[in-house]
């Protein structure tokens, strides 16, 4: 009799509808807890399919869906982490995990969809539906965001249906007047509040990273950080010049676009990132001061210095000033190679060799020629001493020429160019260092001079190739050396002869960059970020000329460099 009772009880459990109400959902989740991760997700997906085509969608069904969604989150997050933490897993494993994660997200979004569009509400349930509308729409947006993110993991463009869903869900939140209502998305997992606007902005801001050469883990970091940073972004209906940098058209199946001037439209939504960048700046300052990423809420897997370097990349990408500086010159298709040097010290050295070679050529052309003329006037022939001097100058010229040729460089395939830069296609292998704002020295061949350039646009073409848009800052940079005049002193050093070097400082490298600002020529230097401080005074030596300068306003910042205007205090003879 007992066995018969247990058999009947088991049959009743299997036939019970987990989506009937919250109590049934809680019990069903307990019943599948013995399954492994994949088994639990598969069981949930099987139940979600049963929501399609029901004769009615009641508030109790939605509450049951809320319960199952929240209770399965820990399992789902563990599967997601398996994918993120094992980027080099075999193709078959990666494919299965990706499909499981995307498939679960699609099924959850499809399960919420009937409740989102349901207008046939029972009178006694109308108030209850209104109370949970914000949570329902936010969770639907959350699952759209997961799909967008996982497409980016594979460097794919999200399908237009995802952008339609994003914009439609946010528009419904606006119409319902719940777009900014705060609440925890999954209270048992994270008590911090979010809103439909926060989930919407999180998706939009993540989409702006798709034109950067970022890794899977960096995308994951950014998505996680945006859960906190999104509250510093305000979505507005009217464009504000010099405040807003991005917009989206809720009536179109598209993602965010940069703003390059005042625009307006009933379905356009605008936002700026000034407050977000300020918050990022405070976080970066704390990291530079020695605080840990984990303590700042950036995640246990965020490590220094990679975490700080990536945050600087985000600052460059989202900066309004950077967006306004992008060149839009007409481009022509070409097919050629350019030589490229990276790394500040290597760039400084390459340009310095160009300057030394130019000075050697000038010296070789002028001084020996005048000596030869003088010899002819005095003696009627060229003396052996003058011949040796000419030979020495020629030797010096050839030495500098060979040094330039020995500079290690890479070669990039250029596919288009304009008056201000070029676009190149690079193999991803060996170019993981290429980031937005990275400084470069480029030249066409060994007989050309090095030009100063910076990466402005990046786009993953596929899993193996990267497109880089490069702007030429100046074709004629000048190498310079700096000596601080602000009382920097090195520790005392001595050699056996008793020479004391107290007070001596090693020269620092820099580049003089010709710059036109507001129609006027501005003196400017490009220096290491560590050497920058507003008001700092340096002695600058460039091409045997000596100047005393004071660091003025910042013209642009890169990951490890600062381009600053300088005030010339005096020129030393």
N, C-alpha and C positions, 0 to 999 in steps of 0.2 A: 504493500500500500504506500509506503514511504517513497519507494522508487517511482511509483506511478505519479505521486504528487510532485516529485522533483522534475519528472519528465514533462508534466503538464505546465509547471511553473516556467521551465526553460522555454517551452513553446510559446507561452504567453509573452515572455520577455523578448523573444526574437520577433514576435509579431507586433509588439508595441511600437508606436511612432515616436522616435526621439525628438521630433520637431513639433509634437503636440503642444507642449508647454515647457516652462523652465524646469519643473520638477522632473519630467520625463527626460529632458536633455541631461540634467545632472546625473541621473541614474545610469543613463546609457554611456556617458563618458567614463563612469566608474567601471562599467562592464567591459570596456575595451582597453582598460589601463594595462592589462597583461601583454598586449601586443607590442611589437617593437615599433621603432619610429615610423618606418614605412607602412607597417600594418595599420597604425592608428590614423595616419593621413589618408590611406586608401579607404578606410572605413568611413571617415568623415565625408570624403568626396562621394562615396556611394549614397550617403544619406542626402547630401546637398542636391543631387540630381532629382530626388523625389519631390522637391519643391516645385519643379517645372510642371505647369499644366494643372495645378490644383484648382478646384472650383472656387475657392475663396482664400484670401490671405488675411488671417486674423492677427490681432495684436499678440495673442499667445504664441503663434508660430514665430513671429519676429523675436519675441523674448527668448524663445528656445534657441533660435539662431544666434542671438547675442551670447547665450551661455556656451554653446558649442564653440563658437568663434573664440571666446576668451579662454576656455579651458584647453583648447588645442594649441594656443599660442606658443607655449614653452616647447612643445614638440616641433612645431613649424620652425621656430627660431633655431633649434638645434640642427635641423636639416639644412637651413640656410647657412649656418656657420660651417657645416661640413664643406659646402661649396666654396665659401670665402677663404677658409683656412687651408684649403688644398688646391691652389690654383694650377698645380702641375700634375693633378690626377690624370689618369689615362682618359682618352677620348670617350670611351664607352661609359666610364663612371661619371665624367663631367656631363655627358649628354643626358644620362638618366636623372641626375640630380637637377639639372636645369629644367628638364621637362616636368619633374615632380613639383618643383617650386612654382614654375609658371602655371602649370595645370591647376594646382591647388588655388592659386590666386585668382585664376579665371573662374573657377567653380564658385569661389566665395563671392566674387563680384556678381556672377550670374544669380546667385542665391539672394543677394540683396536687391537685385534689379526689380523683381515684381513688387516689392514693398515700396521702392522708390517711386514707381509710376502708378501705384495703386490709388485710384480716386474713388473706388466704391467702398467707402468706409462705413461700418455700422455706426449709427448715432452714438451708441454707448461707448464706442472705442475711439471716436474721433479725438477726444482730448488726450487719451493715452498715446496715440500716434504722434500728436503734436509735441508731446513731452520728450519723445525719443527721436524726433526727426534729425536733430543735429548729430546725435551719435550714429544714426544709421548712415547719413551722408558722409560723415567723416571716415567711418570704417570703409565705405565703398571707395572713397578717394584714396585711402591707405592702400587698398589692394590694387588700384590703378598705379599708384606710385611704385609698388613692388615690381610690377610688370615693366614699367619704364626703366627702372634701375637695372633689372636683369637683362634687358635688351642692351643697355649701355655696357654691361659687363662683357658682352660679345661684340662691342663696337658696332651695333646695329642701330639703325634709325627706327624708333618706335612706330608701329603702324598708326595711321591716321585715326583709327577707331579709338585708340587710347586717349588721343588729344580731344576727340569729340566727347568722350566720357568725362574726362577731367573738367572741361569747360562747362558741360551740361550740369554736372553734379554741383559745381560751385555756383552756377546761375540759380539752380533750385534752392541752394542754401540762402542766397541773397533774397530771392522771392519770399522764402519762408521767414526771413528776418532772423536767421540763426547762424549766419556766416561767421560771426565773431564770438559766439557763446563759448565760454571756456568749460572744459570738463576733461577728466582722464579718459584716454582712448581705451585702455585696458587696465582698469584700476588694480587688479591683482598683480600686474606685471610692472606698472609704472604709475605712480600717483601724480606725476607732473601733469599740469593741464595742457590741452591742445585745443584746436578749434578747426572748423572747416577751412577757414582762411589760412591757418598754419599748415594744414595738410596740402592745400592748394599751392601755396608758396614753396613748400618743400619740394614738390614735384617740379615746379617751374624753375627754381634755382638750380636744382640738380641737372636739369636739361641744359643750362648754360655751360656746364662743364664738358659737354660732348664735343667741343672743339679744342680740347686740350689733350696732351699726351699723358693721360693719367692711367694708373694701374687699377686693377680690380679692387685692391685693398684701399686705395685712395678714394675711389668712388664710394666705397662702403663707409669710410671715415666721414666723408663730406655729408652723406645721407644721414648719418647718425648725429653729426654736429648740427645739421640744419633743424633737427627736432627742437633744439634749444635756441638756435639763432633766428628761426622763422618768426618768433615773437617780436623781433626788432624790425620787421618789415611790415609796412602798412599798405594794403591794396586800396587804390583810390580810383574814382571814376573820371576825374579831370586831370589832364596832363599839366604838370608843373615843371617848367623849364629850369634847368640847373639843379633839379632835385630828383627827378625820375630818370632812371637809366633803361628800364625795360617796360614792355607792354605785351598784352595778349588780347586777341580778338575772340571773345566768347562765342561768337557766331560761326567761327571757322574751325576746322579740324586741324589746328596748328598749335605749336608750342610758343615759347616766348621769343620776342624779337627786341633788338636794341633800338633805342630811340636816338635819332640824329637831328631832331628838330621838333617844334611844336606840332602835335597832331591831335585830332579829336574824333570821337565817334561814340554812339550810344552804347555799343557793346564792347568798347575798348576798356581795359583795366590796366592801371599803371602802378609802378612801384619803384622806389629808390632803395639804395643799399647803404646810405650814409650811416645810419645807426648801426647796421650790421657790421660795417667796416670798423666803426668805433669800438664795438664789442670785441671784434677780432683783434684790434690793436691792443686792447687791454689784456686779452688772453696771451698774445704774443709777448707783451712786456713781462708778464708773470713767468712765462716759460723761459725767457732770456734771463730772468732773475733767479732761476734755479727751481721754480716750482715744477711739480710733476704733472704730466698730462692726465694721469688717472685722478689725481686730487682735484683737477680743474674740470672733471666731468667729460674728458675727451675719450675715455675708454681705456680698459686695462691693456689692450693690444697696441695702443698708440705709444710709440717710442721716440725718444729724442736721438738725433736731431731731425729725423725724417718727418716727424709730426710738425715741427716748426717750419721746415723747408716747404712742406706742402701748403701750410697756412699762408706763407708768403706768396706762393703761386696763386692761391685763391684771391689774395688781396690785389695782385696785379690784374688778374682776369676780370674781377668785378669793379675795378676802379673806374669811375666816370671819366677821369682825366685821360686814362689810357685809351678808352673807347673813342674819345674825341680826336685822338692823335692819329688814328689809323689812316693810312694813305689810300686814296681811291683813284689813283692814276690809271689810265687805260693800259691794259696789259696786252702783250703780243706773245704768240706761241713761239717757243724756241726749243732747241735740243742741244744742250752743251753741258760741260763740266765746269764747276768752280772749285777752287781750293778753299778750305775752311779750317780755321784754327779756333779752338775753344779754350776756356779757362783764362781768367784775368791775367795771370802772370805770363802765360804763353802769348796772349794777345799783346800785352805791353812790350814783350821782347820782340815780337815780329815787327811791330810798328817802329820800335827803336832802331832795329837793324835797317829798316827803310830810310830813316832819317840819317843814320850814320853813313849809309851808302851814298845818299844824296850829297852830304857834306864832303865826303871823300871825292866824289866826282867834281864838285865845284872847286875843291882845293887842287885837284889834279889838273883842272883846266886852266886855273889862273896863275898860281905861284910858280910852277915850273916854267911856264911860257914866258913870264916876265924875266926870270933868271936867264933863260936862253937868250932873250933879246939883249939883256945887259952884257952877257958874255960876248955876243957878236959885236957890240959897240966898243967894248974895251979891248978885246983880244982878237976879234975877227974869227973866232971859232968858239965852240961850246966846250967848256972845261970838263974834265973827268968828274969833278965834284958835283957839277950841275947834272951831269948824266946820272950819277948815283942817286941824286935827290929825286929826279924824275922817275927813276926805276922804283924807288921806295914808295912814292906816291901811287904809282900804278899797282904795286904789290898790295898796298893798303886797300885800294879800290877792289881788286880781285878778291882779297880776303873777305871783305864785307859782302861782296856778291856771292861767294861760296857759302858764307854763313846763312844768308837769306834762303838759299836753295836747300840748306840742311834743316830748316825748320820743319818739324813734323806737322803734317796736316792731313785732313781727310778730303775726300772729293764728293761733292753732291751733284746729282743730276738735276739740272734746271729745266723746267718745262714751260715756264712763262716768265716774262720780265716786264718792268715798267721803268719810268724815269727814276722812281724812288725805291725800287727793290726788285725782288724776284720770288718765284714759287718753286720749290724743289720737292721731289719725291725721294724719300729715304727708306731703306730697309729698317724695320724696327729693331732687328738684331744689331746690337752695337750702338744704337742711338737712343737708349733709354734715358740718357742725360739731357736730351733736348726738351726744354720746357719753355713756356711763355716767359719772355723777358730775359732769356739767356743771351749774353753778349757774344759776338762773333767777330773775327777778322776774316774778310773774304777777299779773294782776288781772282782774276780770270786765268792767269798763268804765272810762271816763275819770273817773267820779265815785267810784270805789273806790280804796282804798289798795293799794299794792303789797305782795304777800306774798313771802316768801323760799321758794324751792323747789329741788329737785334731781332730776335724772333718775335713776331707779332701775332701770327695765327698758326694754329696746329689743328690737324684733323686726322684721326685714324681712318685711312682708306679701307683697310681690312685688318685682319689679325697679324699681317706681316709687313704692312707698309704704312708710312706716315707722310702726310703732306705738311710742309712747313712754309709759311709765308714770312719772308724776311724783309725788313726795312733797312735801307742804308742810312745810317745817321749822318755820316760825312764821308766823302771819298778822300779827304785830306786830313786825317788826324795827325797830331804831332805828339811825339813821346815827350814826357816831362818827368822830372824827379822833384819830390817834395821834401822839405825839411821843416818840421814844426818849430814855430817861434814862440810857443806858449809855455816854455819852461819844462818840456819833457826831458827827462834825464835817464840815461841808462845806468845800470849798476856799474860800480868801479871795476875796471879790468886792468891788468898789467902783464907785461912780459918780463923776461929776465933782465932786460935793459932798464926796467923801472918806468916804462912809459905809462902814464896814467891817462885813461880815456874817459874819465869822469866828465859828464856833460855832453859827450858826443852822442849823436843819434844816427841810426842807419837811415839812409835816404829811402823814401817811399816812392813807388811808381804811380804814374797818373798819365792821363791823355788830355791834351788841349783839343777842344772840339769847337770849331767855328759854329756860331749859332746866331740866328736872326730872330729876335723877339719883339713883337709890336713894331715891326718895321725898322728896328735899330739893331746894330751889331752888338752882341753881348759876349763878354769874355766868360768862358765856362770851362770847367774841368770835370773829367770823369774819373772817379777815385774809388778805392775800396770802401765798402760800407763802414768798415771799422775805423776808417780815417776821417769819416764825416762828422762834423759838429758845427752847427750854425755859429758864425762869428769867429771861428778858429783862424789863426793867422799862419800862413805857410810862406816859406821862401821857395819859389818855383824856378827851376832851371830848364829851359827848353831851347834847343839849338844854340847853345852857348850864350843865351840871353838870360838874365837873372831879374826876377820880379818879386816883389813882396805883395801878397794878396790876402784878402779876407774872404772866407767862405760866406756866401750870401744865400739866396733862396734855392730850394730844390726844384730842378726842372723835371726830373724823373728819377724813379727808384727801380732797381732790379733786384733779383734774389740776393746778389752779393756786391752790388755796385750802386753808386749814387752819382747822378749827373747834376752838378750844381753850378749856378752862376757865381762869379767871383768879382770882388771889387779890387781893382789894382791900386795899391797904396803908394807904391813907388817903383821905379825901374832903376836897378843898380847898374852902374857903368862897369 
